[in-house]
Amino acid sequence: IEGEDFIAVHAGVPADEENNLIDPADALPEQLIYDRAFKKQDYIPKSEKCVIFGHTPTVYICGKPIILAYKKKGKTGKTIDDYYKMHIDTDTWESKVLGCLCKEKLTVTYVKG
């Protein structure tokens, strides 16, 4: 799903050698489903849009089933444009925690069950 200020994708969006994202419409479905570059905390995609992604549970990254947001340097974090990526896979099946992101208000709600 691509909006004015975000791209929501299962795993990631392919990029060129300088991490400039290619147009998601030009990507192969397999690239959007299985890409693993976005899970790396130090991976910074070059795009005007925030990429909201999952595929790899955040518990494997930080040890907790939480949403991880990566703010652009020098930004306040008040709008979706202030972030270059948001990792939203809380591994609901195993962790029993559903993380919900409201992109308009930049709020996160967790439902435990």
C-alpha positions as CSV (number, residue, x, y, z in Angstrom):
1,I,0.0,0.0,0.0
2,E,1.4,3.4,-0.9
3,G,0.1,6.7,0.4
4,E,1.3,10.2,0.0
5,D,3.7,9.9,2.9
6,F,4.2,6.2,3.5
7,I,4.7,2.8,2.0
8,A,3.3,-0.2,3.9
9,V,4.8,-3.5,2.9
10,H,5.1,-7.0,4.3
11,A,8.9,-7.1,4.5
12,G,10.7,-4.2,2.6
13,V,11.2,-2.4,-0.6
14,P,14.2,-3.2,-2.8
15,A,16.8,-0.4,-3.1
16,D,19.7,0.4,-5.4
17,E,23.4,0.3,-4.3
18,E,23.0,3.7,-2.5
19,N,19.8,2.6,-0.6
20,N,17.5,4.6,-2.8
21,L,14.2,2.8,-2.9
22,I,12.9,1.6,-6.2
23,D,9.2,2.2,-7.1
24,P,7.3,-0.6,-5.3
25,A,5.3,-1.1,-8.5
26,D,8.6,-2.1,-10.2
27,A,9.5,-4.7,-7.5
28,L,8.9,-8.4,-7.8
29,P,6.3,-9.7,-5.3
30,E,9.0,-11.9,-3.8
31,Q,11.1,-8.8,-3.0
32,L,8.2,-7.2,-1.1
33,I,7.4,-10.4,0.8
34,Y,10.9,-11.7,1.7
35,D,13.3,-8.7,1.8
36,R,15.4,-8.8,5.0
37,A,17.4,-5.5,4.7
38,F,14.8,-3.4,6.6
39,K,15.1,-5.5,9.8
40,K,18.7,-4.2,10.3
41,Q,18.6,-1.3,12.7
42,D,21.4,0.5,10.9
43,Y,19.7,0.2,7.5
44,I,18.6,3.6,6.4
45,P,16.4,3.6,3.2
46,K,16.6,6.8,1.1
47,S,13.0,7.8,0.4
48,E,10.7,10.7,1.1
49,K,8.2,8.3,2.4
50,C,8.2,6.3,5.7
51,V,8.3,2.6,5.1
52,I,6.1,0.6,7.5
53,F,7.1,-3.0,7.4
54,G,7.1,-6.3,9.3
55,H,8.1,-9.9,8.3
56,T,10.7,-10.3,11.1
57,P,9.3,-10.0,14.6
58,T,10.8,-7.2,16.6
59,V,11.5,-9.5,19.5
60,Y,14.4,-10.9,17.4
61,I,15.8,-7.3,17.1
62,C,15.3,-5.8,20.6
63,G,14.0,-8.7,22.7
64,K,10.5,-7.3,23.1
65,P,7.3,-7.4,21.0
66,I,7.1,-3.7,20.5
67,I,6.8,-1.4,17.5
68,L,10.2,0.2,16.6
69,A,10.3,3.6,14.9
70,Y,13.4,5.1,13.3
71,K,13.4,8.8,13.3
72,K,15.2,10.9,10.7
73,K,18.1,12.9,12.1
74,G,17.1,16.3,13.2
75,K,13.4,15.6,13.1
76,T,10.9,16.0,16.0
77,G,9.0,12.8,15.5
78,K,5.6,14.6,15.3
79,T,4.6,13.4,11.8
80,I,5.1,10.2,9.7
81,D,7.4,12.2,7.5
82,D,9.9,12.5,10.4
83,Y,10.6,8.7,10.2
84,Y,12.3,6.7,7.6
85,K,11.0,3.3,8.7
86,M,8.7,1.7,11.3
87,H,8.9,-2.0,12.2
88,I,5.5,-3.2,13.3
89,D,5.7,-7.0,13.5
90,T,5.1,-7.8,17.2
91,D,4.8,-11.5,16.5
92,T,1.2,-11.7,17.6
93,W,0.9,-15.4,17.1
94,E,3.7,-16.2,19.6
95,S,3.9,-13.2,21.8
96,K,0.1,-12.7,22.1
97,V,0.7,-9.0,21.7
98,L,-0.9,-7.0,18.9
99,G,0.8,-3.7,18.2
100,C,-1.4,-1.1,16.5
101,L,0.0,2.1,15.0
102,C,-2.1,5.1,14.2
103,K,-0.1,6.9,11.6
104,E,-2.1,10.1,11.7
105,K,-1.5,10.7,15.4
106,L,1.7,8.6,15.7
107,T,0.3,6.7,18.6
108,V,0.8,3.1,19.4
109,T,-1.6,0.8,21.3
110,Y,-0.8,-2.7,22.4
111,V,-3.5,-5.4,22.8
112,K,-2.5,-8.4,24.9
113,G,-4.4,-11.6,24.8
